[in-house]
Amino acid sequence: GGADLARANLAGADLAGAYLARANLAGANWTNGAAITRAPLQLFGLDYPVTIVDAHMQIGCELHSLAEWEAFDDERISRMDGKRARRFWDAHRDTLLALARADGRSFE
């Protein structure tokens, strides 16, 4: 808690169990330039690990903006990992996007 991670590159970091309350994440990056300004939301125990950072969500190895996730059609989701991805997205899409919205994440 209270760690200074300003400008840190957290690509590939396993933050499971990390306590990031009051951590300074200003200028930190998740991966591929996805900015982090506050503690990421991480979900485990699903078919894919899910991380939501500011305006991006990573599901498994797929990192996209929240706006992109919201707009993806069934065909695009299927290209990610076939039927498994479609079943996952059909089951969890609304909940994951609602979690991002409830936490005030940006969909721009």
N, CA, C and O atoms as CSV, one atom per row, in Angstrom:
chain,resi,resn,atom,element,x,y,z
A,1,GLY,N,N,0.819,-1.188,0.000
A,1,GLY,CA,C,0.000,0.000,0.000
A,1,GLY,C,C,0.857,1.244,0.000
A,1,GLY,O,O,1.857,1.316,0.715
A,2,GLY,N,N,0.473,2.222,-0.796
A,2,GLY,CA,C,1.202,3.472,-0.847
A,2,GLY,C,C,2.481,3.422,-1.663
A,2,GLY,O,O,3.273,4.364,-1.610
A,3,ALA,N,N,2.708,2.359,-2.413
A,3,ALA,CA,C,3.928,2.232,-3.215
A,3,ALA,C,C,3.979,3.299,-4.301
A,3,ALA,O,O,2.943,3.703,-4.828
A,4,ASP,N,N,5.186,3.754,-4.634
A,4,ASP,CA,C,5.362,4.705,-5.725
A,4,ASP,C,C,5.747,3.933,-6.980
A,4,ASP,O,O,6.903,3.546,-7.148
A,5,LEU,N,N,4.774,3.711,-7.861
A,5,LEU,CA,C,5.003,3.000,-9.114
A,5,LEU,C,C,4.916,3.946,-10.302
A,5,LEU,O,O,4.673,3.519,-11.431
A,6,ALA,N,N,5.113,5.215,-10.044
A,6,ALA,CA,C,5.032,6.203,-11.112
A,6,ALA,C,C,5.984,5.839,-12.236
A,6,ALA,O,O,7.157,5.546,-12.004
A,7,ARG,N,N,5.463,5.862,-13.466
A,7,ARG,CA,C,6.202,5.574,-14.685
A,7,ARG,C,C,6.722,4.142,-14.748
A,7,ARG,O,O,7.597,3.848,-15.562
A,8,ALA,N,N,6.209,3.248,-13.914
A,8,ALA,CA,C,6.630,1.848,-13.950
A,8,ALA,C,C,6.032,1.161,-15.167
A,8,ALA,O,O,4.919,1.481,-15.583
A,9,ASN,N,N,6.766,0.221,-15.734
A,9,ASN,CA,C,6.261,-0.616,-16.821
A,9,ASN,C,C,5.878,-1.947,-16.194
A,9,ASN,O,O,6.750,-2.717,-15.789
A,10,LEU,N,N,4.589,-2.222,-16.110
A,10,LEU,CA,C,4.102,-3.422,-15.445
A,10,LEU,C,C,3.737,-4.527,-16.430
A,10,LEU,O,O,3.015,-5.459,-16.077
A,11,ALA,N,N,4.228,-4.429,-17.652
A,11,ALA,CA,C,3.944,-5.457,-18.653
A,11,ALA,C,C,4.399,-6.816,-18.126
A,11,ALA,O,O,5.556,-6.987,-17.743
A,12,GLY,N,N,3.486,-7.766,-18.112
A,12,GLY,CA,C,3.792,-9.116,-17.662
A,12,GLY,C,C,3.846,-9.289,-16.156
A,12,GLY,O,O,4.113,-10.388,-15.670
A,13,ALA,N,N,3.601,-8.234,-15.419
A,13,ALA,CA,C,3.651,-8.332,-13.958
A,13,ALA,C,C,2.455,-9.127,-13.444
A,13,ALA,O,O,1.333,-8.947,-13.918
A,14,ASP,N,N,2.694,-9.991,-12.490
A,14,ASP,CA,C,1.617,-10.722,-11.836
A,14,ASP,C,C,1.289,-9.978,-10.559
A,14,ASP,O,O,2.037,-10.039,-9.583
A,15,LEU,N,N,0.171,-9.276,-10.569
A,15,LEU,CA,C,-0.216,-8.469,-9.412
A,15,LEU,C,C,-1.217,-9.186,-8.512
A,15,LEU,O,O,-1.844,-8.565,-7.654
A,16,ALA,N,N,-1.362,-10.485,-8.709
A,16,ALA,CA,C,-2.291,-11.255,-7.878
A,16,ALA,C,C,-1.897,-11.087,-6.411
A,16,ALA,O,O,-0.754,-11.341,-6.031
A,17,GLY,N,N,-2.841,-10.663,-5.609
A,17,GLY,CA,C,-2.602,-10.492,-4.189
A,17,GLY,C,C,-1.902,-9.189,-3.817
A,17,GLY,O,O,-1.701,-8.907,-2.636
A,18,ALA,N,N,-1.531,-8.398,-4.815
A,18,ALA,CA,C,-0.860,-7.122,-4.524
A,18,ALA,C,C,-1.852,-6.147,-3.900
A,18,ALA,O,O,-3.002,-6.058,-4.330
A,19,TYR,N,N,-1.411,-5.437,-2.909
A,19,TYR,CA,C,-2.234,-4.423,-2.252
A,19,TYR,C,C,-1.771,-3.072,-2.777
A,19,TYR,O,O,-0.703,-2.592,-2.397
A,20,LEU,N,N,-2.571,-2.451,-3.654
A,20,LEU,CA,C,-2.168,-1.223,-4.314
A,20,LEU,C,C,-2.939,0.007,-3.857
A,20,LEU,O,O,-2.894,1.049,-4.511
A,21,ALA,N,N,-3.645,-0.110,-2.739
A,21,ALA,CA,C,-4.362,1.058,-2.225
A,21,ALA,C,C,-3.378,2.194,-1.975
A,21,ALA,O,O,-2.308,1.982,-1.405
A,22,ARG,N,N,-3.739,3.384,-2.400
A,22,ARG,CA,C,-2.940,4.594,-2.250
A,22,ARG,C,C,-1.613,4.530,-3.011
A,22,ARG,O,O,-0.737,5.367,-2.791
A,23,ALA,N,N,-1.455,3.544,-3.903
A,23,ALA,CA,C,-0.230,3.474,-4.704
A,23,ALA,C,C,-0.234,4.588,-5.740
A,23,ALA,O,O,-1.279,4.904,-6.310
A,24,ASN,N,N,0.914,5.177,-5.985
A,24,ASN,CA,C,1.059,6.198,-7.022
A,24,ASN,C,C,1.370,5.486,-8.334
A,24,ASN,O,O,2.469,4.964,-8.519
A,25,LEU,N,N,0.402,5.470,-9.236
A,25,LEU,CA,C,0.569,4.797,-10.516
A,25,LEU,C,C,0.674,5.790,-11.672
A,25,LEU,O,O,0.573,5.401,-12.835
A,26,ALA,N,N,0.874,7.067,-11.357
A,26,ALA,CA,C,0.924,8.110,-12.387
A,26,ALA,C,C,1.981,7.780,-13.428
A,26,ALA,O,O,3.151,7.581,-13.100
A,27,GLY,N,N,1.560,7.724,-14.681
A,27,GLY,CA,C,2.484,7.483,-15.769
A,27,GLY,C,C,2.895,6.039,-15.950
A,27,GLY,O,O,3.694,5.739,-16.837
A,28,ALA,N,N,2.375,5.139,-15.139
A,28,ALA,CA,C,2.719,3.721,-15.287
A,28,ALA,C,C,2.004,3.150,-16.503
A,28,ALA,O,O,0.946,3.641,-16.898
A,29,ASN,N,N,2.578,2.123,-17.088
A,29,ASN,CA,C,1.976,1.458,-18.239
A,29,ASN,C,C,1.785,-0.013,-17.956
A,29,ASN,O,O,2.634,-0.657,-17.340
A,30,TRP,N,N,0.653,-0.543,-18.414
A,30,TRP,CA,C,0.364,-1.967,-18.274
A,30,TRP,C,C,1.151,-2.730,-19.330
A,30,TRP,O,O,2.106,-3.431,-18.996
A,31,THR,N,N,0.776,-2.610,-20.571
A,31,THR,CA,C,1.490,-3.196,-21.706
A,31,THR,C,C,1.002,-2.494,-22.960
A,31,THR,O,O,-0.116,-1.978,-22.986
A,32,ASN,N,N,1.801,-2.470,-23.969
A,32,ASN,CA,C,1.454,-1.799,-25.228
A,32,ASN,C,C,0.987,-0.366,-25.010
A,32,ASN,O,O,0.152,0.138,-25.762
A,33,GLY,N,N,1.518,0.289,-23.992
A,33,GLY,CA,C,1.196,1.684,-23.750
A,33,GLY,C,C,-0.128,1.955,-23.061
A,33,GLY,O,O,-0.528,3.114,-22.947
A,34,ALA,N,N,-0.823,0.917,-22.595
A,34,ALA,CA,C,-2.087,1.122,-21.871
A,34,ALA,C,C,-1.761,1.780,-20.528
A,34,ALA,O,O,-1.121,1.180,-19.665
A,35,ALA,N,N,-2.207,3.008,-20.376
A,35,ALA,CA,C,-1.876,3.796,-19.191
A,35,ALA,C,C,-2.586,3.275,-17.950
A,35,ALA,O,O,-3.707,2.772,-18.012
A,36,ILE,N,N,-1.904,3.411,-16.831
A,36,ILE,CA,C,-2.477,3.073,-15.524
A,36,ILE,C,C,-2.358,4.308,-14.646
A,36,ILE,O,O,-1.262,4.836,-14.456
A,37,THR,N,N,-3.475,4.766,-14.114
A,37,THR,CA,C,-3.426,5.884,-13.180
A,37,THR,C,C,-3.944,5.498,-11.803
A,37,THR,O,O,-3.861,6.280,-10.856
A,38,ARG,N,N,-4.478,4.293,-11.699
A,38,ARG,CA,C,-4.970,3.808,-10.399
A,38,ARG,C,C,-4.902,2.287,-10.397
A,38,ARG,O,O,-4.581,1.671,-11.413
A,39,ALA,N,N,-5.200,1.698,-9.274
A,39,ALA,CA,C,-5.080,0.248,-9.133
A,39,ALA,C,C,-5.933,-0.484,-10.159
A,39,ALA,O,O,-7.114,-0.176,-10.318
A,40,PRO,N,N,-5.346,-1.450,-10.854
A,40,PRO,CA,C,-6.124,-2.237,-11.821
A,40,PRO,C,C,-7.110,-3.151,-11.114
A,40,PRO,O,O,-6.901,-3.555,-9.970
A,41,LEU,N,N,-8.194,-3.469,-11.821
A,41,LEU,CA,C,-9.117,-4.496,-11.349
A,41,LEU,C,C,-8.647,-5.815,-11.955
A,41,LEU,O,O,-8.449,-5.892,-13.168
A,42,GLN,N,N,-8.465,-6.847,-11.144
A,42,GLN,CA,C,-8.043,-8.140,-11.653
A,42,GLN,C,C,-9.003,-9.212,-11.182
A,42,GLN,O,O,-9.390,-9.259,-10.014
A,43,LEU,N,N,-9.381,-10.073,-12.117
A,43,LEU,CA,C,-10.300,-11.166,-11.823
A,43,LEU,C,C,-9.633,-12.483,-12.192
A,43,LEU,O,O,-9.100,-12.634,-13.291
A,44,PHE,N,N,-9.666,-13.418,-11.280
A,44,PHE,CA,C,-9.098,-14.737,-11.514
A,44,PHE,C,C,-10.175,-15.772,-11.245
A,44,PHE,O,O,-11.203,-15.462,-10.643
A,45,GLY,N,N,-9.944,-16.993,-11.686
A,45,GLY,CA,C,-10.904,-18.063,-11.456
A,45,GLY,C,C,-11.886,-18.240,-12.595
A,45,GLY,O,O,-12.755,-19.109,-12.530
A,46,LEU,N,N,-11.766,-17.432,-13.637
A,46,LEU,CA,C,-12.588,-17.588,-14.832
A,46,LEU,C,C,-11.771,-18.374,-15.858
A,46,LEU,O,O,-10.638,-18.761,-15.572
A,47,ASP,N,N,-12.320,-18.614,-17.033
A,47,ASP,CA,C,-11.572,-19.320,-18.077
A,47,ASP,C,C,-10.328,-18.547,-18.506
A,47,ASP,O,O,-9.345,-19.153,-18.931
A,48,TYR,N,N,-10.357,-17.238,-18.402
A,48,TYR,CA,C,-9.229,-16.385,-18.734
A,48,TYR,C,C,-9.036,-15.391,-17.590
A,48,TYR,O,O,-10.018,-14.952,-16.993
A,49,PRO,N,N,-7.791,-15.026,-17.271
A,49,PRO,CA,C,-7.598,-13.936,-16.311
A,49,PRO,C,C,-8.028,-12.622,-16.963
A,49,PRO,O,O,-7.846,-12.429,-18.165
A,50,VAL,N,N,-8.594,-11.730,-16.169
A,50,VAL,CA,C,-9.085,-10.440,-16.675
A,50,VAL,C,C,-8.443,-9.323,-15.862
A,50,VAL,O,O,-8.423,-9.365,-14.632
A,51,THR,N,N,-7.920,-8.327,-16.566
A,51,THR,CA,C,-7.372,-7.133,-15.924
A,51,THR,C,C,-7.969,-5.915,-16.599
A,51,THR,O,O,-7.943,-5.795,-17.824
A,52,ILE,N,N,-8.511,-5.008,-15.791
A,52,ILE,CA,C,-9.071,-3.762,-16.305
A,52,ILE,C,C,-8.220,-2.625,-15.767
A,52,ILE,O,O,-8.101,-2.433,-14.556
A,53,VAL,N,N,-7.622,-1.868,-16.702
A,53,VAL,CA,C,-6.806,-0.705,-16.340
A,53,VAL,C,C,-7.330,0.494,-17.099
A,53,VAL,O,O,-7.429,0.464,-18.325
A,54,ASP,N,N,-7.660,1.530,-16.389
A,54,ASP,CA,C,-8.160,2.775,-16.972
A,54,ASP,C,C,-9.105,2.514,-18.142
A,54,ASP,O,O,-10.247,2.113,-17.916
A,55,ALA,N,N,-8.678,2.724,-19.362
A,55,ALA,CA,C,-9.555,2.609,-20.533
A,55,ALA,C,C,-9.322,1.319,-21.313
A,55,ALA,O,O,-9.737,1.219,-22.468
A,56,HIS,N,N,-8.666,0.328,-20.704
A,56,HIS,CA,C,-8.356,-0.925,-21.389
A,56,HIS,C,C,-8.731,-2.136,-20.538
A,56,HIS,O,O,-8.795,-2.069,-19.310
A,57,MET,N,N,-8.974,-3.240,-21.232
A,57,MET,CA,C,-9.223,-4.511,-20.551
A,57,MET,C,C,-8.419,-5.586,-21.268
A,57,MET,O,O,-8.419,-5.673,-22.496
A,58,GLN,N,N,-7.732,-6.404,-20.469
A,58,GLN,CA,C,-7.012,-7.546,-21.015
A,58,GLN,C,C,-7.709,-8.808,-20.542
A,58,GLN,O,O,-7.898,-9.025,-19.345
A,59,ILE,N,N,-8.088,-9.636,-21.507
A,59,ILE,CA,C,-8.693,-10.938,-21.220
A,59,ILE,C,C,-7.771,-11.965,-21.846
A,59,ILE,O,O,-7.607,-12.005,-23.066
A,60,GLY,N,N,-7.168,-12.800,-21.005
A,60,GLY,CA,C,-6.142,-13.694,-21.512
A,60,GLY,C,C,-5.019,-12.848,-22.088
A,60,GLY,O,O,-4.488,-11.976,-21.401
A,61,CYS,N,N,-4.652,-13.091,-23.339
A,61,CYS,CA,C,-3.590,-12.298,-23.976
A,61,CYS,C,C,-4.142,-11.165,-24.825
A,61,CYS,O,O,-3.368,-10.424,-25.430
A,62,GLU,N,N,-5.458,-11.012,-24.886
A,62,GLU,CA,C,-6.088,-9.981,-25.716
A,62,GLU,C,C,-6.275,-8.683,-24.932
A,62,GLU,O,O,-7.055,-8.630,-23.981
A,63,LEU,N,N,-5.548,-7.631,-25.342
A,63,LEU,CA,C,-5.663,-6.317,-24.717
A,63,LEU,C,C,-6.279,-5.354,-25.718
A,63,LEU,O,O,-5.759,-5.169,-26.819
A,64,HIS,N,N,-7.404,-4.736,-25.325
A,64,HIS,CA,C,-8.098,-3.785,-26.190
A,64,HIS,C,C,-8.713,-2.696,-25.318
A,64,HIS,O,O,-8.872,-2.861,-24.109
A,65,SER,N,N,-9.055,-1.583,-25.958
A,65,SER,CA,C,-9.730,-0.521,-25.220
A,65,SER,C,C,-11.117,-1.017,-24.800
A,65,SER,O,O,-11.671,-1.939,-25.400
A,66,LEU,N,N,-11.657,-0.392,-23.769
A,66,LEU,CA,C,-13.006,-0.763,-23.326
A,66,LEU,C,C,-14.011,-0.499,-24.436
A,66,LEU,O,O,-14.955,-1.268,-24.616
A,67,ALA,N,N,-13.814,0.583,-25.181
A,67,ALA,CA,C,-14.716,0.879,-26.299
A,67,ALA,C,C,-14.655,-0.228,-27.355
A,67,ALA,O,O,-15.684,-0.598,-27.919
A,68,GLU,N,N,-13.476,-0.752,-27.622
A,68,GLU,CA,C,-13.356,-1.848,-28.586
A,68,GLU,C,C,-14.060,-3.105,-28.084
A,68,GLU,O,O,-14.802,-3.746,-28.828
A,69,TRP,N,N,-13.825,-3.455,-26.812
A,69,TRP,CA,C,-14.494,-4.634,-26.256
A,69,TRP,C,C,-16.006,-4.484,-26.374
A,69,TRP,O,O,-16.706,-5.429,-26.738
A,70,GLU,N,N,-16.493,-3.310,-26.068
A,70,GLU,CA,C,-17.932,-3.070,-26.113
A,70,GLU,C,C,-18.483,-3.233,-27.535
A,70,GLU,O,O,-19.623,-3.663,-27.710
A,71,ALA,N,N,-17.686,-2.895,-28.540
A,71,ALA,CA,C,-18.145,-2.913,-29.928
A,71,ALA,C,C,-17.887,-4.240,-30.660
A,71,ALA,O,O,-18.437,-4.454,-31.740
A,72,PHE,N,N,-17.069,-5.124,-30.100
A,72,PHE,CA,C,-16.734,-6.361,-30.804
A,72,PHE,C,C,-17.982,-7.183,-31.093
A,72,PHE,O,O,-18.843,-7.349,-30.229
A,73,ASP,N,N,-18.068,-7.692,-32.307
A,73,ASP,CA,C,-19.173,-8.587,-32.657
A,73,ASP,C,C,-18.741,-10.039,-32.431
A,73,ASP,O,O,-17.583,-10.311,-32.113
A,74,ASP,N,N,-19.682,-10.957,-32.598
A,74,ASP,CA,C,-19.414,-12.372,-32.332
A,74,ASP,C,C,-18.262,-12.916,-33.173
A,74,ASP,O,O,-17.456,-13.710,-32.689
A,75,GLU,N,N,-18.186,-12.488,-34.430
A,75,GLU,CA,C,-17.122,-12.984,-35.309
A,75,GLU,C,C,-15.743,-12.563,-34.800
A,75,GLU,O,O,-14.802,-13.356,-34.796
A,76,ARG,N,N,-15.639,-11.310,-34.374
A,76,ARG,CA,C,-14.348,-10.814,-33.880
A,76,ARG,C,C,-13.935,-11.543,-32.610
A,76,ARG,O,O,-12.763,-11.884,-32.446
A,77,ILE,N,N,-14.864,-11.782,-31.727
A,77,ILE,CA,C,-14.558,-12.519,-30.496
A,77,ILE,C,C,-14.133,-13.953,-30.841
A,77,ILE,O,O,-13.180,-14.469,-30.257
A,78,SER,N,N,-14.816,-14.583,-31.762
A,78,SER,CA,C,-14.483,-15.963,-32.157
A,78,SER,C,C,-13.072,-16.058,-32.727
A,78,SER,O,O,-12.401,-17.072,-32.534
A,79,ARG,N,N,-12.615,-15.034,-33.418
A,79,ARG,CA,C,-11.260,-15.059,-33.981
A,79,ARG,C,C,-10.193,-15.043,-32.893
A,79,ARG,O,O,-9.040,-15.387,-33.157
A,80,MET,N,N,-10.552,-14.656,-31.693
A,80,MET,CA,C,-9.577,-14.605,-30.601
A,80,MET,C,C,-9.203,-16.001,-30.118
A,80,MET,O,O,-8.022,-16.292,-29.932
A,81,ASP,N,N,-10.184,-16.859,-29.913
A,81,ASP,CA,C,-9.907,-18.201,-29.396
A,81,ASP,C,C,-11.073,-19.142,-29.679
A,81,ASP,O,O,-11.367,-20.034,-28.883
A,82,GLY,N,N,-11.726,-18.939,-30.805
A,82,GLY,CA,C,-12.791,-19.838,-31.238
A,82,GLY,C,C,-14.011,-19.842,-30.336
A,82,GLY,O,O,-14.374,-18.831,-29.736
A,83,LYS,N,N,-14.637,-21.016,-30.257
A,83,LYS,CA,C,-15.873,-21.161,-29.475
A,83,LYS,C,C,-15.666,-20.879,-27.997
A,83,LYS,O,O,-16.561,-20.378,-27.318
A,84,ARG,N,N,-14.478,-21.205,-27.506
A,84,ARG,CA,C,-14.198,-20.966,-26.085
A,84,ARG,C,C,-14.320,-19.475,-25.774
A,84,ARG,O,O,-14.924,-19.092,-24.772
A,85,ALA,N,N,-13.742,-18.634,-26.640
A,85,ALA,CA,C,-13.821,-17.182,-26.427
A,85,ALA,C,C,-15.264,-16.703,-26.521
A,85,ALA,O,O,-15.700,-15.882,-25.714
A,86,ARG,N,N,-16.001,-17.206,-27.493
A,86,ARG,CA,C,-17.414,-16.816,-27.650
A,86,ARG,C,C,-18.223,-17.185,-26.424
A,86,ARG,O,O,-19.000,-16.366,-25.934
A,87,ARG,N,N,-18.061,-18.399,-25.914
A,87,ARG,CA,C,-18.802,-18.821,-24.718
A,87,ARG,C,C,-18.446,-17.927,-23.527
A,87,ARG,O,O,-19.319,-17.500,-22.773
A,88,PHE,N,N,-17.139,-17.652,-23.374
A,88,PHE,CA,C,-16.697,-16.790,-22.279
A,88,PHE,C,C,-17.316,-15.407,-22.398
A,88,PHE,O,O,-17.875,-14.890,-21.432
A,89,TRP,N,N,-17.218,-14.802,-23.589
A,89,TRP,CA,C,-17.719,-13.450,-23.788
A,89,TRP,C,C,-19.234,-13.395,-23.648
A,89,TRP,O,O,-19.770,-12.454,-23.061
A,90,ASP,N,N,-19.922,-14.388,-24.178
A,90,ASP,CA,C,-21.386,-14.430,-24.023
A,90,ASP,C,C,-21.780,-14.498,-22.550
A,90,ASP,O,O,-22.760,-13.878,-22.139
A,91,ALA,N,N,-21.021,-15.248,-21.760
A,91,ALA,CA,C,-21.342,-15.425,-20.342
A,91,ALA,C,C,-20.937,-14.228,-19.486
A,91,ALA,O,O,-21.594,-13.943,-18.486
A,92,HIS,N,N,-19.867,-13.520,-19.858
A,92,HIS,CA,C,-19.298,-12.518,-18.948
A,92,HIS,C,C,-19.255,-11.092,-19.491
A,92,HIS,O,O,-18.890,-10.171,-18.760
A,93,ARG,N,N,-19.618,-10.892,-20.747
A,93,ARG,CA,C,-19.521,-9.569,-21.378
A,93,ARG,C,C,-20.183,-8.475,-20.536
A,93,ARG,O,O,-19.536,-7.498,-20.159
A,94,ASP,N,N,-21.451,-8.641,-20.250
A,94,ASP,CA,C,-22.203,-7.604,-19.547
A,94,ASP,C,C,-21.626,-7.315,-18.169
A,94,ASP,O,O,-21.543,-6.157,-17.758
A,95,THR,N,N,-21.227,-8.361,-17.457
A,95,THR,CA,C,-20.672,-8.188,-16.112
A,95,THR,C,C,-19.335,-7.462,-16.158
A,95,THR,O,O,-19.098,-6.553,-15.362
A,96,LEU,N,N,-18.453,-7.856,-17.087
A,96,LEU,CA,C,-17.139,-7.221,-17.174
A,96,LEU,C,C,-17.254,-5.750,-17.556
A,96,LEU,O,O,-16.584,-4.902,-16.966
A,97,LEU,N,N,-18.086,-5.449,-18.525
A,97,LEU,CA,C,-18.262,-4.054,-18.925
A,97,LEU,C,C,-18.937,-3.245,-17.813
A,97,LEU,O,O,-18.614,-2.074,-17.614
A,98,ALA,N,N,-19.867,-3.865,-17.091
A,98,ALA,CA,C,-20.516,-3.178,-15.966
A,98,ALA,C,C,-19.514,-2.900,-14.848
A,98,ALA,O,O,-19.558,-1.834,-14.233
A,99,LEU,N,N,-18.614,-3.842,-14.578
A,99,LEU,CA,C,-17.573,-3.613,-13.571
A,99,LEU,C,C,-16.704,-2.424,-13.959
A,99,LEU,O,O,-16.378,-1.582,-13.122
A,100,ALA,N,N,-16.338,-2.363,-15.222
A,100,ALA,CA,C,-15.515,-1.240,-15.687
A,100,ALA,C,C,-16.262,0.079,-15.536
A,100,ALA,O,O,-15.688,1.078,-15.103
A,101,ARG,N,N,-17.536,0.080,-15.892
A,101,ARG,CA,C,-18.338,1.310,-15.769
A,101,ARG,C,C,-18.527,1.708,-14.307
A,101,ARG,O,O,-18.400,2.882,-13.958
A,102,ALA,N,N,-18.828,0.736,-13.461
A,102,ALA,CA,C,-19.088,1.014,-12.052
A,102,ALA,C,C,-17.874,1.598,-11.364
A,102,ALA,O,O,-17.997,2.347,-10.395
A,103,ASP,N,N,-16.697,1.252,-11.869
A,103,ASP,CA,C,-15.470,1.763,-11.280
A,103,ASP,C,C,-15.041,3.078,-11.933
A,103,ASP,O,O,-13.968,3.606,-11.643
A,104,GLY,N,N,-15.900,3.600,-12.825
A,104,GLY,CA,C,-15.622,4.890,-13.445
A,104,GLY,C,C,-14.559,4.849,-14.519
A,104,GLY,O,O,-13.938,5.873,-14.804
A,105,ARG,N,N,-14.331,3.693,-15.124
A,105,ARG,CA,C,-13.322,3.583,-16.180
A,105,ARG,C,C,-13.808,4.289,-17.439
A,105,ARG,O,O,-15.011,4.464,-17.631
A,106,SER,N,N,-12.890,4.687,-18.283
A,106,SER,CA,C,-13.209,5.449,-19.495
A,106,SER,C,C,-13.478,4.517,-20.672
A,106,SER,O,O,-12.700,3.603,-20.947
A,107,PHE,N,N,-14.589,4.759,-21.362
A,107,PHE,CA,C,-14.964,3.983,-22.553
A,107,PHE,C,C,-14.714,4.791,-23.824
A,107,PHE,O,O,-15.319,4.517,-24.860
A,108,GLU,N,N,-13.846,5.765,-23.752
A,108,GLU,CA,C,-13.565,6.605,-24.928
A,108,GLU,C,C,-12.418,6.051,-25.720
A,108,GLU,O,O,-12.039,6.624,-26.741
